[in-house]
Amino acid sequence: MKYIPLLPICLIFAGCASAPTPKTTYLLRSDVIFESRELQHGAVPVSLGRIEVANYLAQPGVVMTDADGVIHVSNYNLWAEPLQKSLRSFLAMELSAALQEDISLETDRSRDGLRLDVKIDQLHGDSHGYAVLVAFWSYELDGETVEFQYNQRRPLKG
Protein backbone atom coordinates (compact mmCIF):
# COMPACT_ATOMS: atom_id res chain seq x y z
CA MET A 1 0.00 0.00 0.00
CA LYS A 2 2.95 2.34 0.42
CA TYR A 3 3.52 2.37 -3.36
CA ILE A 4 0.03 3.52 -4.45
CA PRO A 5 0.60 7.26 -3.68
CA LEU A 6 3.74 7.16 -5.83
CA LEU A 7 1.77 6.24 -8.98
CA PRO A 8 0.06 9.66 -9.41
CA ILE A 9 3.34 11.45 -8.73
CA CYS A 10 5.13 9.32 -11.35
CA LEU A 11 2.37 10.05 -13.88
CA ILE A 12 2.67 13.79 -13.25
CA PHE A 13 6.44 13.69 -13.78
CA ALA A 14 6.05 11.56 -16.90
CA GLY A 15 3.60 14.11 -18.33
CA CYS A 16 5.97 16.97 -17.60
CA ALA A 17 8.86 15.13 -19.22
CA SER A 18 7.11 14.69 -22.58
CA ALA A 19 8.32 16.83 -25.48
CA PRO A 20 6.24 19.91 -26.32
CA THR A 21 4.30 19.92 -29.58
CA PRO A 22 6.51 21.54 -32.23
CA LYS A 23 5.31 24.65 -34.02
CA THR A 24 5.27 24.67 -37.81
CA THR A 25 5.39 27.95 -39.72
CA TYR A 26 4.24 28.49 -43.29
CA LEU A 27 5.13 31.15 -45.85
CA LEU A 28 2.50 32.12 -48.40
CA ARG A 29 4.63 32.39 -51.53
CA SER A 30 3.99 32.11 -55.23
CA ASP A 31 5.60 29.34 -57.29
CA VAL A 32 6.15 31.84 -60.11
CA ILE A 33 9.83 32.43 -60.87
CA PHE A 34 11.03 35.69 -62.42
CA GLU A 35 14.44 36.77 -63.62
CA SER A 36 16.11 39.78 -62.05
CA ARG A 37 15.29 42.75 -64.29
CA GLU A 38 13.63 46.14 -64.42
CA LEU A 39 9.85 45.91 -64.08
CA GLN A 40 7.93 45.99 -67.36
CA HIS A 41 4.58 47.78 -67.31
CA GLY A 42 1.99 47.65 -70.06
CA ALA A 43 0.25 50.57 -71.76
CA VAL A 44 -1.98 50.88 -68.68
CA PRO A 45 0.15 50.32 -65.56
CA VAL A 46 -1.46 47.99 -62.99
CA SER A 47 -0.84 48.39 -59.27
CA LEU A 48 -2.11 46.78 -56.08
CA GLY A 49 -4.07 49.08 -53.82
CA ARG A 50 -5.66 48.02 -50.54
CA ILE A 51 -5.31 44.40 -49.45
CA GLU A 52 -7.63 43.64 -46.53
CA VAL A 53 -8.21 40.42 -44.63
CA ALA A 54 -11.16 39.54 -42.40
CA ASN A 55 -10.44 40.13 -38.70
CA TYR A 56 -10.46 36.41 -37.89
CA LEU A 57 -7.50 35.98 -40.27
CA ALA A 58 -5.45 38.84 -38.81
CA GLN A 59 -3.54 36.61 -36.38
CA PRO A 60 -0.68 34.12 -36.73
CA GLY A 61 -2.55 30.80 -36.41
CA VAL A 62 -3.77 28.84 -39.45
CA VAL A 63 -7.59 28.71 -39.33
CA MET A 64 -9.87 25.70 -39.75
CA THR A 65 -13.64 25.38 -39.35
CA ASP A 66 -15.51 22.32 -38.14
CA ALA A 67 -18.76 20.87 -39.52
CA ASP A 68 -20.77 23.34 -37.41
CA GLY A 69 -18.84 26.31 -38.76
CA VAL A 70 -16.95 26.86 -35.50
CA ILE A 71 -13.58 28.51 -36.10
CA HIS A 72 -10.46 26.86 -34.68
CA VAL A 73 -7.18 28.79 -34.71
CA SER A 74 -4.08 26.62 -34.50
CA ASN A 75 -1.45 27.31 -31.87
CA TYR A 76 1.04 25.04 -33.62
CA ASN A 77 0.51 25.73 -37.35
CA LEU A 78 1.37 29.38 -37.86
CA TRP A 79 1.84 31.87 -40.68
CA ALA A 80 5.44 33.10 -40.76
CA GLU A 81 4.27 36.66 -41.42
CA PRO A 82 0.92 38.49 -41.34
CA LEU A 83 -1.39 37.36 -44.15
CA GLN A 84 -2.11 40.93 -45.18
CA LYS A 85 1.59 41.38 -45.99
CA SER A 86 2.22 38.00 -47.63
CA LEU A 87 -0.99 38.22 -49.70
CA ARG A 88 0.28 41.45 -51.29
CA SER A 89 3.45 39.77 -52.56
CA PHE A 90 1.62 36.56 -53.52
CA LEU A 91 -1.05 38.40 -55.51
CA ALA A 92 1.49 40.63 -57.27
CA MET A 93 3.51 37.61 -58.44
CA GLU A 94 0.48 35.56 -59.51
CA LEU A 95 -1.22 38.46 -61.30
CA SER A 96 2.01 39.45 -63.03
CA ALA A 97 2.35 35.93 -64.40
CA ALA A 98 -1.32 35.70 -65.43
CA LEU A 99 -1.36 39.11 -67.12
CA GLN A 100 2.19 38.78 -68.49
CA GLU A 101 2.78 42.27 -67.15
CA ASP A 102 4.48 43.37 -63.96
CA ILE A 103 2.20 44.53 -61.15
CA SER A 104 3.42 47.43 -59.05
CA LEU A 105 3.21 47.17 -55.28
CA GLU A 106 2.78 50.95 -55.06
CA THR A 107 -0.46 52.04 -53.41
CA ASP A 108 -0.30 55.68 -54.49
CA ARG A 109 -3.85 56.66 -55.43
CA SER A 110 -2.70 59.61 -57.50
CA ARG A 111 -0.85 57.35 -59.90
CA ASP A 112 -2.25 56.85 -63.39
CA GLY A 113 -3.37 53.39 -64.45
CA LEU A 114 -5.45 50.60 -63.03
CA ARG A 115 -5.47 50.00 -59.26
CA LEU A 116 -6.67 46.68 -57.80
CA ASP A 117 -8.15 46.48 -54.28
CA VAL A 118 -8.75 43.07 -52.65
CA LYS A 119 -10.73 42.03 -49.55
CA ILE A 120 -10.27 38.44 -48.34
CA ASP A 121 -13.47 37.53 -46.48
CA GLN A 122 -12.73 33.83 -45.91
CA LEU A 123 -9.51 31.85 -46.18
CA HIS A 124 -9.43 28.64 -44.16
CA GLY A 125 -9.59 24.87 -44.25
CA ASP A 126 -12.85 23.08 -43.54
CA SER A 127 -13.74 19.77 -41.87
CA HIS A 128 -14.14 18.05 -45.25
CA GLY A 129 -10.51 18.63 -46.28
CA TYR A 130 -11.10 21.66 -48.50
CA ALA A 131 -9.54 25.10 -48.63
CA VAL A 132 -12.17 27.84 -48.77
CA LEU A 133 -11.50 31.24 -50.33
CA VAL A 134 -14.12 33.98 -50.57
CA ALA A 135 -12.86 37.35 -51.77
CA PHE A 136 -14.07 40.60 -53.24
CA TRP A 137 -11.95 42.65 -55.57
CA SER A 138 -12.34 45.82 -57.51
CA TYR A 139 -10.37 47.91 -59.88
CA GLU A 140 -10.40 51.61 -60.43
CA LEU A 141 -9.54 53.06 -63.81
CA ASP A 142 -10.00 56.69 -64.77
CA GLY A 143 -12.14 57.35 -61.68
CA GLU A 144 -14.57 54.49 -62.39
CA THR A 145 -14.78 51.48 -60.02
CA VAL A 146 -15.78 47.96 -61.12
CA GLU A 147 -16.40 45.29 -58.45
CA PHE A 148 -16.22 41.47 -58.51
CA GLN A 149 -16.61 38.55 -56.13
CA TYR A 150 -14.70 35.27 -56.03
CA ASN A 151 -15.71 32.02 -54.31
CA GLN A 152 -13.58 28.88 -54.54
CA ARG A 153 -13.43 25.60 -52.62
CA ARG A 154 -10.60 23.18 -53.47
CA PRO A 155 -9.16 20.03 -51.87
CA LEU A 156 -6.27 20.66 -49.50
CA LYS A 157 -3.08 18.96 -50.59
CA GLY A 158 -1.34 16.71 -48.07
C-alpha positions in Angstrom: 0.0 0.0 0.0 2.9 2.3 0.4 3.5 2.4 -3.4 0.0 3.5 -4.4 0.6 7.3 -3.7 3.7 7.2 -5.8 1.8 6.2 -9.0 0.1 9.7 -9.4 3.3 11.4 -8.7 5.1 9.3 -11.3 2.4 10.1 -13.9 2.7 13.8 -13.2 6.4 13.7 -13.8 6.0 11.6 -16.9 3.6 14.1 -18.3 6.0 17.0 -17.6 8.9 15.1 -19.2 7.1 14.7 -22.6 8.3 16.8 -25.5 6.2 19.9 -26.3 4.3 19.9 -29.6 6.5 21.5 -32.2 5.3 24.6 -34.0 5.3 24.7 -37.8 5.4 27.9 -39.7 4.2 28.5 -43.3 5.1 31.1 -45.8 2.5 32.1 -48.4 4.6 32.4 -51.5 4.0 32.1 -55.2 5.6 29.3 -57.3 6.1 31.8 -60.1 9.8 32.4 -60.9 11.0 35.7 -62.4 14.4 36.8 -63.6 16.1 39.8 -62.0 15.3 42.8 -64.3 13.6 46.1 -64.4 9.8 45.9 -64.1 7.9 46.0 -67.4 4.6 47.8 -67.3 2.0 47.7 -70.1 0.2 50.6 -71.8 -2.0 50.9 -68.7 0.1 50.3 -65.6 -1.5 48.0 -63.0 -0.8 48.4 -59.3 -2.1 46.8 -56.1 -4.1 49.1 -53.8 -5.7 48.0 -50.5 -5.3 44.4 -49.5 -7.6 43.6 -46.5 -8.2 40.4 -44.6 -11.2 39.5 -42.4 -10.4 40.1 -38.7 -10.5 36.4 -37.9 -7.5 36.0 -40.3 -5.4 38.8 -38.8 -3.5 36.6 -36.4 -0.7 34.1 -36.7 -2.6 30.8 -36.4 -3.8 28.8 -39.5 -7.6 28.7 -39.3 -9.9 25.7 -39.7 -13.6 25.4 -39.4 -15.5 22.3 -38.1 -18.8 20.9 -39.5 -20.8 23.3 -37.4 -18.8 26.3 -38.8 -17.0 26.9 -35.5 -13.6 28.5 -36.1 -10.5 26.9 -34.7 -7.2 28.8 -34.7 -4.1 26.6 -34.5 -1.4 27.3 -31.9 1.0 25.0 -33.6 0.5 25.7 -37.4 1.4 29.4 -37.9 1.8 31.9 -40.7 5.4 33.1 -40.8 4.3 36.7 -41.4 0.9 38.5 -41.3 -1.4 37.4 -44.2 -2.1 40.9 -45.2 1.6 41.4 -46.0 2.2 38.0 -47.6 -1.0 38.2 -49.7 0.3 41.5 -51.3 3.5 39.8 -52.6 1.6 36.6 -53.5 -1.1 38.4 -55.5 1.5 40.6 -57.3 3.5 37.6 -58.4 0.5 35.6 -59.5 -1.2 38.5 -61.3 2.0 39.5 -63.0 2.3 35.9 -64.4 -1.3 35.7 -65.4 -1.4 39.1 -67.1 2.2 38.8 -68.5 2.8 42.3 -67.2 4.5 43.4 -64.0 2.2 44.5 -61.2 3.4 47.4 -59.1 3.2 47.2 -55.3 2.8 51.0 -55.1 -0.5 52.0 -53.4 -0.3 55.7 -54.5 -3.9 56.7 -55.4 -2.7 59.6 -57.5 -0.8 57.3 -59.9 -2.2 56.8 -63.4 -3.4 53.4 -64.4 -5.5 50.6 -63.0 -5.5 50.0 -59.3 -6.7 46.7 -57.8 -8.1 46.5 -54.3 -8.7 43.1 -52.6 -10.7 42.0 -49.5 -10.3 38.4 -48.3 -13.5 37.5 -46.5 -12.7 33.8 -45.9 -9.5 31.8 -46.2 -9.4 28.6 -44.2 -9.6 24.9 -44.3 -12.9 23.1 -43.5 -13.7 19.8 -41.9 -14.1 18.0 -45.3 -10.5 18.6 -46.3 -11.1 21.7 -48.5 -9.5 25.1 -48.6 -12.2 27.8 -48.8 -11.5 31.2 -50.3 -14.1 34.0 -50.6 -12.9 37.3 -51.8 -14.1 40.6 -53.2 -11.9 42.7 -55.6 -12.3 45.8 -57.5 -10.4 47.9 -59.9 -10.4 51.6 -60.4 -9.5 53.1 -63.8 -10.0 56.7 -64.8 -12.1 57.4 -61.7 -14.6 54.5 -62.4 -14.8 51.5 -60.0 -15.8 48.0 -61.1 -16.4 45.3 -58.4 -16.2 41.5 -58.5 -16.6 38.5 -56.1 -14.7 35.3 -56.0 -15.7 32.0 -54.3 -13.6 28.9 -54.5 -13.4 25.6 -52.6 -10.6 23.2 -53.5 -9.2 20.0 -51.9 -6.3 20.7 -49.5 -3.1 19.0 -50.6 -1.3 16.7 -48.1 
